Amino acid sequence: WAWSFNTPFRAGLANGFQVSGSMLLSFYSILAAFRVQYSQPTDWYYLTDAMTGYALGTTIVSLFARVVGGIFVKGADIGADMAGKITKKSIGEDDMRNPAAIADYVGDNIGHILGMNLDYFGSLGEAICAVLVLGSSIGVGVVSADINAAWDAMIYPLSVFCMGVIVSLVCSVITTNIRPVTTEKSIETSFKTQIFATTGLLLPVNYIVSEALLPEQFYLQPIVGDQYFSLGPFEAFLAVSCGTIGALLMGLVTEYHTSHAFTPVKEVADACKTGAATNLIYGLSLGYKSTIVPSLLLAFMIFYSYSLCDMYGVGLASVGYLANLATVMAMNTYGPICDNAAGIAEMAKLDATIRQKTRVLNFSGVSFAAIGKGHAIGSASLVSVALLGAFLSRVRLSNMIYISGVNTLDPLFFTFLIIGGMLPFAFSAMVMGSVAATVMDIVSEVKFQFERNPNLCAESHISSFERVKPDYLACVLVATRKSLQEMIAPTLLVVLSPLICGLFFGIIALTGMLIGCILSCIQLSLSMTNAGGAWANSKKFIERATGDDAIKSGSSNVYVASLVGDSVGDPLKDTVGPALNVMMRGMTVISLVFADVFLGVNQGRGVYGA
């Protein structure tokens, strides 16, 4: 068991370190290069302004990866699963005779690995960029004549994350060597040990970093008003720790709602006894209910960190939230690796013992992937709020009209608050429709191959596989072509919405739209991701059920009902939910980059402004 677990876990850690390291190296290299031009603390406003371009670049790439990867992975996954059922052939999704099987495996790498990597890469880059923008006055506000001390305070968020990478590396030895996995039941314990260990060790490490890099007292400009406020290392440490502890709690809450070990998923599985309709109704109910505690947690993190350090504190909380990113990415990567390993073992008809072990690893991987998605929603929410604060900070500094903030009683604010709340629903509709269209095209391709070669699905041809070989590449090309076509509309919605609103209706309207969008994205993403995770794990629970005869797996109506829920939940948890995270971050970072452009149009009132 130790080697079986350690292989995907170490691969996940390597993936996490690669993403974290490449972000740190690229971000600091560009920051240091710009420092040559903007060497004085009074010029660091322009330095941080230039770094917003980096955040915009990571956003565009992560948006592309999440939308295209999400459409591909779920189009191929559901297409492979439905191919045998729709065509009346008794062929499973991992059967070597299924033409869509390889597309399913490729999709796991594109959507779950590449998409997640670029999503977190963008989230981390945007978080650090937001903190730098909000703290751009830190060089002037440091009570010291030493410019190096001011620079140390400037790069404090980068140092926090750097120490998080080191802590994740140190704590990985606990799971792989000190307390290795020995049984099936110890897999979950090992992951939890890793998460608790990294969180616990990060707290004292963050305190040391705060005391070492930050002066005893420094001053920052607030998001509203022109009076500087003072803070010290301890306040910054508390803000970072708020995010670090909040990340742990978000993961535990998500686990409760999506893990087969807890009551909610067991209740969803029990609802399958009366058919697919009750399964879907109960799953939707669970998804809506699962937004309550995470929303309260996010609200508390934002309120507490803001009360400590203004909006700068919210930015620090988002960096603290992502501090142990390497460990979280190990959990997220573990699932797709085990999923593909289980599929390959089934396709190759390996020994029954091997297939059983890969199924167990895959079973645990589904649960941990759901926890990782909940973590991603929390990070995107905090980063979006921090970016919104950075946008308003830029607006305030560039035009004194907004020094007291944005007037929330303005009719334009309320008007575009409603429009912003509608946009995530329009985005979700586009992406969900794209998944359905991709599934239909893949099923049509599979039907075409079966009609062209009726012997393709014959049992006798498994032994002479090379003679009758499905055209796997055709399904891969269908999924690729369709996902690239379908990503255009939702991507344009995200990119053009803030640009059109800011240029034509002004800063107040844009602020309302961004707030409405963030609020809707948080609730939609939480409910969709948790409902989809619960449906997926309830199906796995039924497949492995041994106690309740009415809920055992097989060809029973109970299992068929769980399959319906799993198929409906797949695009919710793996496509729309993750894409909404990028949507709210993307719209805020685009607004931040183009803030001065919007202010140049009728002093920020827009073309149609009064």
C-alpha positions as CSV (number, residue, x, y, z in Angstrom):
1,W,0.0,0.0,0.0
2,A,2.8,2.4,0.8
3,W,4.3,2.4,-2.7
4,S,0.9,2.4,-4.4
5,F,-0.1,5.6,-2.4
6,N,3.3,7.3,-2.5
7,T,3.6,7.1,-6.3
8,P,0.6,9.4,-7.1
9,F,1.2,11.5,-3.9
10,R,4.8,12.2,-4.7
11,A,3.8,13.0,-8.3
12,G,1.2,15.5,-6.9
13,L,3.8,17.1,-4.7
14,A,6.2,17.4,-7.6
15,N,3.4,19.1,-9.5
16,G,2.7,21.5,-6.7
17,F,6.3,22.4,-6.2
18,Q,6.7,23.0,-10.0
19,V,3.7,25.4,-10.1
20,S,4.7,27.2,-6.9
21,G,8.4,27.4,-7.8
22,S,7.8,28.6,-11.4
23,M,5.4,31.3,-10.1
24,L,7.8,32.5,-7.4
25,L,10.8,32.6,-9.8
26,S,9.0,34.3,-12.6
27,F,7.2,36.8,-10.4
28,Y,10.2,37.8,-8.4
29,S,12.5,38.0,-11.4
30,I,10.1,40.4,-13.2
31,L,9.6,42.4,-9.9
32,A,13.4,42.7,-9.5
33,A,13.8,43.8,-13.1
34,F,11.3,46.5,-12.7
35,R,13.0,47.6,-9.5
36,V,16.0,48.7,-11.6
37,Q,13.8,51.3,-13.3
38,Y,11.7,52.2,-10.2
39,S,14.4,52.1,-7.5
40,Q,13.0,54.6,-5.0
41,P,10.1,53.8,-2.6
42,T,8.1,56.8,-4.0
43,D,8.2,55.1,-7.4
44,W,6.9,51.7,-6.3
45,Y,3.4,52.7,-7.1
46,Y,4.4,52.4,-10.8
47,L,6.3,49.2,-10.1
48,T,3.2,47.5,-8.7
49,D,1.1,49.0,-11.5
50,A,3.4,47.3,-14.0
51,M,3.0,44.0,-12.2
52,T,-0.7,44.0,-12.8
53,G,0.1,43.0,-16.4
54,Y,1.6,39.8,-15.0
55,A,-1.7,39.1,-13.2
56,L,-3.7,39.8,-16.3
57,G,-1.6,37.3,-18.3
58,T,-2.0,34.5,-15.8
59,T,-5.8,35.2,-15.7
60,I,-6.2,34.9,-19.4
61,V,-4.3,31.7,-19.6
62,S,-6.1,30.2,-16.6
63,L,-9.5,31.2,-18.0
64,F,-8.6,29.5,-21.3
65,A,-7.4,26.4,-19.5
66,R,-10.3,26.1,-17.2
67,V,-13.0,26.6,-19.8
68,V,-11.4,24.6,-22.6
69,G,-10.1,21.9,-20.2
70,G,-13.4,21.7,-18.4
71,I,-15.5,21.3,-21.6
72,F,-13.0,18.7,-22.9
73,V,-12.7,16.6,-19.8
74,K,-16.4,16.3,-19.1
75,G,-17.4,16.1,-22.7
76,A,-15.0,13.1,-23.1
77,D,-15.9,11.6,-19.7
78,I,-19.6,11.7,-20.1
79,G,-19.3,10.8,-23.8
80,A,-17.3,7.7,-23.0
81,D,-19.6,6.7,-20.2
82,M,-22.8,7.1,-22.3
83,A,-21.4,5.7,-25.5
84,G,-22.1,2.1,-24.6
85,K,-25.5,2.9,-23.1
86,I,-26.8,5.1,-25.9
87,T,-25.6,2.7,-28.6
88,K,-27.2,-0.3,-26.8
89,K,-23.8,-1.9,-26.5
90,S,-22.6,-3.3,-23.1
91,I,-19.3,-1.5,-23.2
92,G,-18.0,0.4,-20.2
93,E,-16.1,3.7,-20.3
94,D,-12.8,1.9,-19.6
95,D,-13.3,-0.9,-22.1
96,M,-10.6,-1.1,-24.8
97,R,-13.4,-1.3,-27.4
98,N,-14.8,2.1,-26.5
99,P,-13.5,4.6,-29.0
100,A,-13.9,7.5,-26.5
101,A,-11.8,5.8,-23.7
102,I,-8.5,7.5,-24.6
103,A,-10.2,10.9,-24.9
104,D,-11.4,10.4,-21.4
105,Y,-7.9,9.8,-20.1
106,V,-6.5,12.7,-22.1
107,G,-9.3,14.9,-20.7
108,D,-8.3,14.1,-17.1
109,N,-4.8,15.5,-17.8
110,I,-6.1,18.6,-19.6
111,G,-8.9,19.5,-17.3
112,H,-7.9,18.2,-13.9
113,I,-4.1,18.7,-14.1
114,L,-3.4,21.4,-16.6
115,G,-6.5,23.4,-15.8
116,M,-5.9,23.1,-12.1
117,N,-2.2,24.1,-12.4
118,L,-2.9,27.2,-14.4
119,D,-5.9,28.1,-12.2
120,Y,-3.8,28.0,-9.0
121,F,-0.9,29.7,-10.8
122,G,-3.2,32.5,-11.8
123,S,-4.8,32.7,-8.4
124,L,-1.5,32.9,-6.6
125,G,-0.1,35.5,-9.0
126,E,-3.2,37.6,-8.7
127,A,-3.2,37.4,-4.9
128,I,0.4,38.6,-4.5
129,C,-0.2,41.3,-7.2
130,A,-3.2,42.5,-5.2
131,V,-1.2,42.7,-2.0
132,L,1.6,44.6,-3.7
133,V,-0.9,47.1,-5.2
134,L,-2.7,47.6,-1.9
135,G,0.7,48.0,-0.1
136,S,2.4,50.1,-2.8
137,S,2.8,52.9,-0.2
138,I,4.6,50.6,2.2
139,G,8.1,51.9,1.0
140,V,7.1,55.5,2.0
141,G,5.3,54.4,5.1
142,V,8.2,52.4,6.6
143,V,9.7,54.4,9.5
144,S,13.3,53.8,8.4
145,A,15.8,55.4,6.2
146,D,17.0,52.0,5.0
147,I,15.7,51.3,1.5
148,N,16.5,47.6,1.9
149,A,14.2,47.4,5.0
150,A,11.4,49.0,2.9
151,W,12.0,46.5,0.1
152,D,11.9,43.6,2.6
153,A,8.5,44.8,3.7
154,M,7.4,45.2,0.1
155,I,8.2,41.5,-0.8
156,Y,6.7,40.2,2.5
157,P,3.8,38.3,0.8
158,L,6.2,36.6,-1.5
159,S,8.3,35.5,1.4
160,V,5.2,34.1,3.2
161,F,4.4,31.9,0.3
162,C,8.0,30.9,-0.2
163,M,8.1,29.6,3.4
164,G,4.8,27.8,2.7
165,V,6.5,25.8,-0.1
166,I,9.4,24.9,2.3
167,V,7.0,23.8,5.0
168,S,5.0,21.6,2.5
169,L,8.3,20.0,1.5
170,V,9.3,19.3,5.1
171,C,5.9,17.9,6.1
172,S,5.7,15.6,3.0
173,V,8.1,13.3,4.8
174,I,5.5,12.6,7.4
175,T,3.1,11.0,4.9
176,T,5.6,9.2,2.8
177,N,8.2,8.0,5.4
178,I,7.2,8.6,9.1
179,R,3.6,7.5,8.9
180,P,3.2,5.7,5.5
181,V,0.0,4.3,4.3
182,T,-0.4,0.6,5.3
183,T,-4.1,-0.1,4.8
184,E,-7.0,1.3,2.8
185,K,-8.4,3.1,5.8
186,S,-5.1,4.9,6.5
187,I,-5.2,6.8,3.1
188,E,-7.6,9.4,4.4
189,T,-5.7,9.6,7.7
190,S,-2.4,10.3,5.9
191,F,-3.8,13.1,3.8
192,K,-5.4,14.8,6.9
193,T,-2.1,14.4,8.8
194,Q,-0.3,16.2,6.0
195,I,-2.8,19.1,5.9
196,F,-2.9,19.5,9.7
197,A,0.9,19.3,9.9
198,T,1.5,22.0,7.2
199,T,-1.1,24.3,8.7
200,G,0.2,23.9,12.3
201,L,3.9,24.5,11.2
202,L,3.0,27.4,9.0
203,L,1.7,29.5,11.9
204,P,5.0,29.8,13.9
205,V,6.9,30.1,10.6
206,N,4.7,33.0,9.5
207,Y,5.3,34.7,12.8
208,I,9.0,34.5,12.4
209,V,8.9,35.8,8.8
210,S,6.6,38.7,9.9
211,E,9.0,39.7,12.7
212,A,12.0,39.4,10.5
213,L,10.8,41.3,7.4
214,L,8.4,43.9,8.7
215,P,9.5,46.9,10.8
216,E,8.0,47.5,14.3
217,Q,5.7,50.1,12.8
218,F,4.8,51.1,9.3
219,Y,2.1,53.1,7.6
220,L,-0.2,52.4,4.7
221,Q,-2.9,54.3,2.8
222,P,-6.4,53.1,3.5
223,I,-8.9,52.1,0.8
224,V,-11.1,55.1,1.8
225,G,-9.8,58.4,3.0
226,D,-6.4,60.2,2.9
227,Q,-5.1,59.5,6.4
228,Y,-2.4,56.8,6.7
229,F,-3.0,54.1,9.2
230,S,-0.3,52.3,11.2
231,L,0.3,48.6,11.8
232,G,3.0,46.2,12.9
233,P,4.3,42.7,12.2
234,F,1.8,41.1,14.6
235,E,-1.3,42.5,12.8
236,A,0.1,41.3,9.5
237,F,0.8,37.8,11.0
238,L,-2.8,37.6,12.3
239,A,-4.1,38.5,8.8
240,V,-2.0,35.8,7.2
241,S,-2.9,33.2,9.8
242,C,-6.6,34.0,9.4
243,G,-6.3,32.9,5.8
244,T,-4.2,29.8,6.6
245,I,-6.6,28.6,9.3
246,G,-9.6,29.5,7.1
247,A,-8.2,27.3,4.3
248,L,-8.1,24.3,6.6
249,L,-11.6,24.9,7.8
250,M,-12.9,25.3,4.2
251,G,-11.4,22.0,3.4
252,L,-13.0,20.3,6.4
253,V,-16.4,21.8,5.6
254,T,-16.2,20.7,2.0
255,E,-15.2,17.2,3.1
256,Y,-18.2,16.9,5.3
257,H,-20.6,17.7,2.5
258,T,-18.8,15.6,-0.2
259,S,-17.2,12.6,1.5
260,H,-18.8,9.2,1.7
261,A,-17.7,9.0,5.3
262,F,-20.3,11.6,6.5
263,T,-24.1,11.7,6.6
264,P,-24.9,14.1,3.7
265,V,-23.4,11.8,1.0
266,K,-25.0,8.7,2.6
267,E,-28.4,10.5,2.6
268,V,-27.9,11.3,-1.1
269,A,-27.1,7.6,-1.8
270,D,-30.2,6.6,0.3
271,A,-32.3,8.9,-1.9
272,C,-31.4,6.8,-4.9
273,K,-33.7,4.0,-3.5
274,T,-36.7,5.9,-4.9
275,G,-35.2,6.8,-8.3
276,A,-33.1,9.4,-10.1
277,A,-35.6,12.3,-9.4
278,T,-35.2,12.1,-5.6
279,N,-31.5,11.7,-6.0
280,L,-31.3,14.9,-8.0
281,I,-33.6,16.8,-5.7
282,Y,-31.7,15.8,-2.6
283,G,-28.4,16.6,-4.3
284,L,-29.5,20.1,-5.2
285,S,-30.7,20.6,-1.7
286,L,-27.4,19.5,-0.3
287,G,-25.6,21.9,-2.7
288,Y,-27.6,24.9,-1.7
289,K,-27.2,24.0,2.0
290,S,-23.5,23.6,1.7
291,T,-23.1,27.3,0.9
292,I,-24.0,28.4,4.4
293,V,-21.0,27.6,6.5
294,P,-18.4,28.4,3.8
295,S,-20.0,31.7,3.1
296,L,-19.9,32.5,6.9
297,L,-16.3,31.5,7.0
298,L,-15.4,33.7,4.1
299,A,-17.3,36.6,5.5
300,F,-15.5,36.2,8.8
301,M,-12.0,36.0,7.2
302,I,-12.7,39.2,5.2
303,F,-14.1,41.1,8.1
304,Y,-11.4,40.1,10.6
305,S,-8.5,40.6,8.2
306,Y,-9.9,44.0,7.1
307,S,-10.3,45.1,10.7
308,L,-6.7,44.3,11.3
309,C,-5.0,45.9,8.2
310,D,-7.7,47.4,6.0
311,M,-7.9,45.9,2.5
312,Y,-4.2,45.1,2.7
313,G,-5.2,42.5,5.4
314,V,-7.6,40.8,3.0
315,G,-4.8,40.5,0.5
316,L,-2.5,39.0,3.1
317,A,-5.3,36.6,4.1
318,S,-5.5,35.4,0.5
319,V,-1.8,34.8,0.4
320,G,-2.0,32.9,3.8
321,Y,-4.8,30.9,2.4
322,L,-2.6,29.7,-0.5
323,A,0.6,29.3,1.6
324,N,0.4,25.5,1.6
325,L,-0.6,25.3,-2.0
326,A,1.9,22.5,-2.8
327,T,0.2,20.2,-0.4
328,V,-3.3,21.1,-1.7
329,M,-2.2,20.5,-5.3
330,A,-0.8,17.1,-4.2
331,M,-4.3,16.2,-3.1
332,N,-5.8,17.5,-6.4
333,T,-3.3,15.7,-8.6
334,Y,-3.6,12.5,-6.7
335,G,-7.2,12.0,-7.9
336,P,-6.7,12.2,-11.7
337,I,-3.6,10.0,-11.5
338,C,-5.4,7.3,-9.6
339,D,-8.4,7.7,-11.9
340,N,-6.3,7.1,-15.0
341,A,-4.4,4.3,-13.4
342,A,-7.7,2.5,-12.5
343,G,-8.9,3.0,-16.1
344,I,-5.7,1.6,-17.7
345,A,-5.8,-1.4,-15.3
346,E,-9.4,-2.1,-16.4
347,M,-8.6,-1.6,-20.1
348,A,-5.5,-3.8,-20.0
349,K,-7.4,-6.5,-18.0
350,L,-4.7,-6.6,-15.4
351,D,-4.7,-9.0,-12.4
352,A,-7.8,-8.7,-10.2
353,T,-5.7,-7.7,-7.2
354,I,-4.2,-4.8,-9.1
355,R,-7.6,-3.6,-10.4
356,Q,-9.1,-3.7,-6.9
357,K,-6.2,-1.7,-5.4
358,T,-6.4,1.0,-8.2
359,R,-10.2,1.2,-7.6
360,V,-9.6,1.8,-3.9
361,L,-7.1,4.5,-4.7
362,N,-9.5,6.1,-7.2
363,F,-12.3,6.0,-4.6
364,S,-10.3,8.1,-2.2
365,G,-9.0,10.3,-5.0
366,V,-12.6,11.4,-5.8
367,S,-13.1,12.6,-2.2
368,F,-9.9,14.5,-2.0
369,A,-10.5,16.2,-5.4
370,A,-13.8,17.5,-4.1
371,I,-12.0,19.0,-1.1
372,G,-9.5,20.6,-3.4
373,K,-12.2,22.2,-5.4
374,G,-13.7,23.7,-2.2
375,H,-10.3,25.1,-1.3
376,A,-10.0,26.7,-4.8
377,I,-13.4,28.4,-4.3
378,G,-12.2,30.0,-1.1
379,S,-9.0,31.2,-2.6
380,A,-10.7,32.7,-5.6
381,S,-13.2,34.5,-3.4
382,L,-10.5,36.1,-1.2
383,V,-8.4,37.0,-4.2
384,S,-11.3,38.5,-6.0
385,V,-12.2,40.7,-3.0
386,A,-8.5,41.7,-2.7
387,L,-8.3,42.6,-6.4
388,L,-11.5,44.6,-6.0
389,G,-9.8,46.5,-3.2
390,A,-6.7,47.0,-5.4
391,F,-9.0,48.4,-8.2
392,L,-10.7,50.9,-5.9
393,S,-7.3,51.8,-4.5
394,R,-6.0,52.6,-7.9
395,V,-9.1,54.6,-8.7
396,R,-8.8,56.6,-5.5
397,L,-5.1,57.4,-6.1
398,S,-5.7,58.5,-9.7
399,N,-8.7,60.7,-9.1
400,M,-9.4,62.5,-5.9
401,I,-13.2,62.4,-6.7
402,Y,-13.2,58.8,-5.4
403,I,-11.0,59.5,-2.3
404,S,-14.1,58.7,-0.1
405,G,-14.9,55.6,-2.0
406,V,-17.7,54.7,-4.4
407,N,-21.2,56.0,-3.7
408,T,-23.2,52.8,-3.2
409,L,-26.5,54.8,-3.2
410,D,-26.0,55.8,-6.8
411,P,-28.7,54.3,-9.1
412,L,-26.1,53.1,-11.5
413,F,-24.5,51.0,-8.7
414,F,-27.7,49.2,-8.0
415,T,-28.5,48.7,-11.6
416,F,-25.2,47.1,-12.4
417,L,-25.2,45.2,-9.1
418,I,-28.1,43.2,-10.5
419,I,-26.5,42.9,-14.0
420,G,-23.3,41.6,-12.3
421,G,-25.3,39.1,-10.4
422,M,-26.8,37.8,-13.6
423,L,-23.5,37.4,-15.5
424,P,-22.4,34.2,-13.7
425,F,-25.7,32.5,-14.6
426,A,-25.2,33.4,-18.3
427,F,-21.6,32.2,-18.2
428,S,-22.8,28.9,-16.5
429,A,-25.5,28.4,-19.1
430,M,-22.9,28.8,-21.9
431,V,-20.4,26.4,-20.4
432,M,-23.0,23.7,-19.5
433,G,-24.5,23.9,-23.0
434,S,-21.0,23.5,-24.4
435,V,-20.4,20.3,-22.4
436,A,-23.7,18.9,-23.7
437,A,-22.8,19.7,-27.3
438,T,-19.4,18.1,-26.9
439,V,-21.0,14.9,-25.4
440,M,-23.4,14.7,-28.3
441,D,-20.6,15.0,-30.9
442,I,-18.5,12.3,-29.2
443,V,-21.5,9.9,-28.9
444,S,-22.2,10.6,-32.6
445,E,-18.6,9.7,-33.4
446,V,-18.8,6.5,-31.4
447,K,-22.1,5.5,-33.1
448,F,-20.5,6.2,-36.5
449,Q,-17.6,3.9,-35.6
450,F,-19.9,1.1,-34.4
451,E,-22.0,1.4,-37.6
452,R,-18.9,1.4,-39.8
453,N,-17.5,-1.7,-38.1
454,P,-20.2,-3.8,-36.4
455,N,-17.6,-6.3,-35.2
456,L,-15.9,-3.6,-33.1
457,C,-17.9,-4.4,-30.0
458,A,-17.9,-8.2,-30.3
459,E,-16.4,-10.0,-27.3
460,S,-14.5,-12.4,-29.5
461,H,-12.4,-9.5,-30.8
462,I,-10.9,-8.6,-27.4
463,S,-8.3,-11.3,-27.9
464,S,-7.5,-10.2,-31.4
465,F,-7.6,-6.5,-30.5
466,E,-5.0,-5.4,-33.0
467,R,-7.2,-6.6,-35.9
468,V,-10.2,-4.5,-34.9
469,K,-9.0,-1.3,-33.4
470,P,-11.2,1.7,-32.5
471,D,-10.2,5.1,-33.9
472,Y,-9.3,6.7,-30.5
473,L,-7.7,9.7,-32.2
474,A,-11.0,10.7,-33.8
475,C,-12.8,11.1,-30.5
476,V,-9.8,13.1,-29.1
477,L,-10.0,15.4,-32.1
478,V,-13.7,15.8,-31.8
479,A,-13.4,16.8,-28.1
480,T,-10.5,19.2,-28.9
481,R,-12.2,20.9,-31.8
482,K,-15.5,21.3,-30.0
483,S,-14.0,22.6,-26.7
484,L,-12.0,25.2,-28.6
485,Q,-15.0,26.4,-30.5
486,E,-17.3,26.5,-27.5
487,M,-14.9,28.4,-25.3
488,I,-15.1,31.6,-27.4
489,A,-18.5,32.9,-26.2
490,P,-17.9,32.5,-22.4
491,T,-14.4,33.9,-22.6
492,L,-15.6,37.0,-24.5
493,L,-18.3,37.5,-21.8
494,V,-15.7,37.6,-19.1
495,V,-13.2,39.8,-21.0
496,L,-15.6,42.3,-22.6
497,S,-18.1,42.8,-19.7
498,P,-15.9,44.9,-17.5
499,L,-14.4,46.8,-20.4
500,I,-17.8,47.8,-21.9
501,C,-19.2,48.6,-18.5
502,G,-16.2,50.7,-17.4
503,L,-15.9,52.6,-20.7
504,F,-19.5,53.4,-21.3
505,F,-21.0,53.6,-17.8
506,G,-18.1,54.4,-15.5
507,I,-16.4,53.4,-12.3
508,I,-19.5,53.3,-10.1
509,A,-21.4,51.0,-12.5
510,L,-18.3,48.8,-12.8
511,T,-17.9,48.5,-9.1
512,G,-21.5,47.4,-8.7
513,M,-21.2,44.9,-11.5
514,L,-18.0,43.4,-9.9
515,I,-19.6,43.1,-6.5
516,G,-22.7,41.4,-7.9
517,C,-20.6,39.1,-10.0
518,I,-18.4,38.0,-7.1
519,L,-21.4,37.4,-4.8
520,S,-23.1,35.2,-7.4
521,C,-20.0,33.4,-8.4
522,I,-19.2,32.4,-4.8
523,Q,-22.7,30.9,-4.1
524,L,-23.1,29.3,-7.5
525,S,-19.6,27.7,-7.4
526,L,-20.0,26.4,-3.9
527,S,-23.5,24.9,-4.6
528,M,-22.5,23.4,-7.9
529,T,-19.2,21.9,-6.8
530,N,-20.5,20.4,-3.6
531,A,-23.6,19.0,-5.2
532,G,-21.5,17.4,-8.0
533,G,-19.0,16.0,-5.5
534,A,-21.8,14.5,-3.4
535,W,-23.4,12.9,-6.4
536,A,-20.0,11.4,-7.5
537,N,-19.2,10.1,-4.1
538,S,-22.7,8.7,-3.5
539,K,-22.2,6.7,-6.7
540,K,-18.9,5.4,-5.5
541,F,-20.5,4.6,-2.1
542,I,-23.2,2.6,-3.8
543,E,-20.6,0.7,-5.9
544,R,-18.9,-0.4,-2.7
545,A,-21.9,-0.8,-0.5
546,T,-22.1,-4.0,1.6
547,G,-24.5,-3.4,4.4
548,D,-27.9,-2.3,2.9
549,D,-29.2,-4.8,0.4
550,A,-31.4,-2.1,-1.2
551,I,-28.4,0.1,-1.9
552,K,-26.0,-2.5,-3.2
553,S,-24.4,-1.9,-6.6
554,G,-25.1,-3.8,-9.8
555,S,-27.7,-3.4,-12.4
556,S,-30.3,-2.3,-9.9
557,N,-32.4,0.8,-10.2
558,V,-30.6,2.3,-7.2
559,Y,-27.3,2.2,-9.1
560,V,-28.9,3.6,-12.3
561,A,-30.3,6.5,-10.3
562,S,-26.8,7.2,-8.9
563,L,-25.4,7.2,-12.4
564,V,-27.9,9.9,-13.5
565,G,-26.8,12.1,-10.5
566,D,-23.2,11.5,-11.3
567,S,-23.6,12.4,-14.9
568,V,-25.5,15.6,-14.1
569,G,-23.0,16.6,-11.3
570,D,-19.9,16.0,-13.4
571,P,-20.0,19.3,-15.4
572,L,-21.1,21.1,-12.3
573,K,-18.1,20.2,-10.2
574,D,-15.5,19.8,-12.9
575,T,-16.4,22.5,-15.5
576,V,-18.7,25.2,-14.4
577,G,-17.7,25.5,-10.7
578,P,-14.0,25.8,-11.3
579,A,-14.6,28.1,-14.3
580,L,-16.6,30.5,-12.1
581,N,-13.6,30.9,-9.9
582,V,-11.6,32.2,-12.8
583,M,-14.5,34.4,-14.0
584,M,-14.7,36.5,-10.8
585,R,-10.9,36.8,-10.6
586,G,-10.7,37.6,-14.3
587,M,-13.2,40.4,-14.3
588,T,-11.7,42.1,-11.3
589,V,-8.1,41.9,-12.6
590,I,-9.2,43.3,-16.0
591,S,-10.8,46.2,-14.2
592,L,-7.6,46.8,-12.2
593,V,-5.4,46.8,-15.3
594,F,-7.7,49.2,-17.2
595,A,-8.6,51.4,-14.2
596,D,-6.7,54.4,-15.6
597,V,-8.4,54.0,-19.0
598,F,-11.8,54.1,-17.4
599,L,-10.8,57.2,-15.4
600,G,-9.7,58.9,-18.6
601,V,-13.3,58.7,-20.0
602,N,-15.2,61.7,-18.6
603,Q,-13.4,61.5,-15.2
604,G,-14.5,57.9,-14.6
605,R,-18.2,58.5,-15.4
606,G,-18.1,56.7,-18.8
607,V,-19.3,57.8,-22.2
608,Y,-22.9,57.9,-21.0
609,G,-22.2,59.4,-17.6
610,A,-23.7,62.6,-16.4
